[in-house]
Amino acid sequence: MSAVGAGQGGPAGGPLFELPEELAIDTGVARRVIAEFVRGQLRQAGFERAVLGLSGGIDSALVAFLVAEAIGPERLLCVMMPYRTSSPESRGDAESVVAALGCASELVEITAMVDGYFGAEGAPGAGGPDALEASALRRGNFMARMRMATLYDRSVTWRGLVVGTGNKTESLIGYTTLFGDSACAFNPIGDLYKSQVRQLAAAMGVPEAVIRKAPSADLWPGQTDEAEAGFSYPVLDRLLFWRIDRRRSVDETVAMGFDRALVERVDRMVAGAEFKRQVPPIAKLGPRTAGVDYLYPRRRPGSARS
């Protein structure tokens, strides 16, 4: 594994991140492909603007930079949606991205929405008395869905498509909330592993503080992705690359040096999250069923928006 990004390091001169050699990409090509993808998706749907949730993390920051490069920052709206326990540093990092891009932004506090359901300070909310004892994970999933509901409402007033900010690593292992952060009209970074997100973010000039910070869904104070999952992104990305992209078997990846227990655990996660990566199945009764044998491109004759 090689350390990449040392040229953009801080005072200590250390690298910004670790990038496994086999995951290195041509960032110039990636930028051009993604820019055309963004413009094409908007064009096909008949939109000129885009809206996304800006958390202060590297994924949403990179997508903001990519969309701004593709269509111009004046056509991008970044919405910051903190909860009362959200890290103040996350909001500061999100604001630094907005300042760097010069795009429009809004702040929407979701505390009232979440507490209105789960309750607060011992007073029950709409979810009833039992909801007061909800786990941090259950609350986190609800927060993700409230944020996406907010984005889709803002998409109406901004007249723009909602852009996804989830990466390939999260999608494969299921580290997403169905109809929450995984919901979107299109996703520019859905085929980039977390390590590749870091590489592209550095190439595009995403603020160094955002690149260096430990990835976190900010679901509760002090929460980080890697501590919660129990593995590092460089190791996980390498394993997924060899198992998914290169189709290596369990025995072959173990022979490469990966721990067998980790390989088998990740395999279970990937298989168990398959339902999150597909549209809901439909019980087929008629001769032509939407999504099964009644299939058309997203933009077809007669579908243009007025």
NORDA-V274791 format. One line per field, one symbol per residue. ss: DSSP state (@ for helix, = for strand, . for the rest). phi: phi as a letter, one per 30 degrees, with the letter a starting at -180 (. if undefined). psi: psi as a letter, one per 40 degrees, with the letter a starting at -180 (. if undefined). Layout:
ss=???
phi=???
psi=???
This chain:
ss=.===.@@@........===.@@@...@@@@@@@@@@@@@@@@@@@...=====....@@@@@@@@@@@@@@.@@@=====.......@@@@@@@@@@@@@@..====...@@@@@@@@.=..=.=..=@@@@@..@@@@@@@@@@@@@@@@@@@@@@@.=====...@@@@@@............==......@@@@@@@@@@@...@@@@@............@@@@@...@@@@@@@@@@@@@....@@@@@@....@@@@@@@@@@@@@.@@@@............=...=............
phi=.cdbjddcddedidddacbeedcdbddddedddddddddddddddicbbbbbdccjddddddddddddddbjddccccccbdcdcddddddddddddedddicdbbcbdcedddddcdiahicdcddiedddcdddddddddddddddddddddddddibddcdbdcdedddcidbcdicdddadabdcdccdeddeddddddcieeeddddddeadhdaeidbeddddiaddeddddddeddcdchddeddddddjdddddedddedddddceddcbdedcddbcdbceicbcbbddcbejcddd
psi=hihiedefiadeeiidihhhdeehihddddddddddddddddddefieiiiihheeidddddddddddddehdeehhhhhgiideihddddddddddddddfiiiihhheddddddddiifehiadeiddddeiiddddddddddddddddddddddefiihhieiidddddeefihhebeehidihdeeehiddddddddddefhhdddddihhhefdihehidddddeiidddddddddddddefiiddddddeeihdddddddddddddedddeiihihhhdidhhheceghiidhiheehi.
